[in-house]
């Protein structure tokens, strides 16, 4: 299924299933199913799968239908219906946004170029998977990033029942950082640049017994600040504390083995950057999906019943290592995957609430 969440201003939230150019409105049949997490909770109560609970709702009455193109053209806060991220939580503090890096060979090359002591000697990011396809070759590269990638090549896809090498993990924030289609990704006043990372994100809810349940996957833009990160790789953690976006669809049956992505950046109606074909999925990764999930959910604090998790799985190519421009307000970023989902489109904006000067804590 391809599941979406949207809002009709003045009416409220809705859940629907995409069928061709239309969306079947699940909420029009059962008003209690007004969020994806509400569908999941109902499925747990009924002892059925997430997809089966959606299908039961659709079979229970004549669902109203909506033009999907109309939803895709909407903007949050506008007068027309608009899409939300395909999974969220009514309280953003119960949603964790995180990610796993150094999972794709091309992404490792971009990182190695940023962190090399002499970046002019580093391999070009667009050499991609042609370089460092084995452990020995990756270990010859000088940076900690390359060495960590080599660990993934050696033991990132363990046999079932075994725990493999631990991938890089990063935190992005709670649900307040998450944007949906048509939303904005911010350029904070304290940041040095923006940076797109076109990825696949896993969408999870922890069930009442504390078992993580994967509802599906979504297209994602994992927005970062690579200019800050380039200063020192230890700045990777703060460079990730930025807004991000997923959507428009929660794809419940995506084959994560081999996914083709593309990314485009436009400024004032002209194309500024095109990534070309980007490979994602386990065939293009040094870590298996199961290994990434294990090393995220092995922590007890990541298995709190009722919590929502949106987890990015890494990218194979960044624009940063090859471009001579910086992001600015008004730039439009599109991540697409033909035949998988409608495209995810966001706009870059200056962060409205950021103070340019230092933030001082006050005595209580």
Steps between C-alpha positions, in 0.01 A plus 500: 500500500597865450364687802477877548394739774349836422303783652196687381517848655204551732408130484797307634742217435441211258663171403475360150627233264630607159338318208616635166423871482257486791522466876243284680407684819515242781387759754175553311409139587635496857549839665721351773767423239617858449876433528723215392593435862128468581473232232799320652352514851168365369686217326674410828167494685341282231798266471547560126770655282513869416408434137213269596354764731506753218336254264230419756415868521481533123281189480268637768341773293514720194809717545501846352774572249727794437720606210856410601644777283304754703653370821850504353460864397395619845724685744489474880306787651324587176126504434499173302548141627866414553711196582672430830797265545364148448571411864502731800371524858251746656771584755835561321693400813396139438666496158873444451671595173837331447715345233777262406794635300793356307273233359543571126833485319448825312400675822822379662701656218328836546572483872860396448549795268362739763719359777824440311788720612554589135162494331654566158654151513179330611306298244211682335159436654350410166737205462245335726490124540789449258742575785565322832278202440702275729626523858871514417459791261282696742750450785771661286310828511621729777186617678301355788197513271665263252612266776148484642370429152752215473351349816162497327645335191653231721206426729201721420286218363518227765328165483150486654525477878841671512578862582711675239729800504349816646432771242525872560186634671379859529218689669298767322241596760143432599190534286528879490785462249293291257342656190268360238453557126485867407665594829817696565847394615676769698825690469574593863673828569784313673550261205754533220304326222220258422557155363260256336530127560242310292417181686251232590359526851352218705176575689445314828268487799584307819209272589351458851739210571805709414558340158600741219263465206601625157196646325695568182735743331484854362711725281706739708717810499745477788599867521842575651782758502801351322693826514501477880575130488803558276672708770541185708322166476417528872258774394290240320260472795409872516494521120209253507284705739289645221153461359436217254212368293336171406213406273270531337419130534549224753576203273414186693642248252812670364772260386799642687744291299545741211353852485576765236488863615571837343545846649457839335554852633339801331557871555276765347355239264837383366663166580799554727593137568401157377635193672439252222409145598552425869498146630357408836386182667695208640671412172676837507572500874769349719249445782184294480164645595480254789841610631407870485173430681671284762753767589226760531248301698749312722482798738213463752417871473424440131240234582253702706143386418310756295806690378542579131837478322598641162846373407706601194717233337763708323571623150741416221578856386500859624522817296733662752830352387457617141307829512627859512177650640319502832133451573286807549136572581265415216696206359276202423624145564330197344566134579333256263477125447305412188253218547543506877338817629399849401795740532591672825535876446611752762611864498803642679424786739680715755412378848246752622564467874877473510701765684816602317683569827579275799214349699545562873346285769330703772509430873182323614 
